[in-house]
Amino acid sequence: MAIVVGAQLLLWFASGALMSFLPIDRVHGDHLVDRTTVMPLNPGVGLAVPSEYLRSVGEPVQSITIRMLGSKPVAEVLTAKGVTLVDAITASPLPPLDAGGAEEIARDAWRGTARPATRATLVANASAEYRGALPAWRVAFADPDATRVFIPVSTGRIAAVRTKTWRLYDFF
């Protein structure tokens, strides 16, 4: 009984020590991917009036957020069914985010010194690595940290960043 309890205590202390030694910003991948920078809207761009966004979605709206998606202003329209992206200038619904768009978003947020190759894969099922909004693009960077950036098709926002450090932390 002492060996079983002792082994559990040893694992508990080891995992606690690991968690206290790893900086949480490194675990989150903040040194590799910038999730906080917001692109400002160009004040000279003529945006559609909000009633046009409502018409293009065709159902009751809970909120509208105007933001940049890459170099394009978009309206993120939230309804009971989820998020719809609408062109903020023409008020026309945008097609779902494709692999090229997801890779561009991930590369634009990349902070690393090197520019590793990327590969986007569509994720349709929740996994241990990502349990956010689905479907989502998993953009894999060919870097030493095996960085994976998850971007939901519906929003085009970075929802999660996973690295080797995160996987080790999550294991414990």
Secondary structure, DSSP 8 states (H G I E B T S, - for coil): -HHHHHHHHHHHHHHHHHHHHS-HHHHHTTTTB--S------TTS----HHHHHHHH-S-EEEEEEEEETTEEEEEEEETTEEEEEETTT--B-----HHHHHHHHHHHB-SSS---EEEEEE-S--SS--SSSSEEEEEE-STT--EEEEETTT-S--EEE-HHHHHHHH-
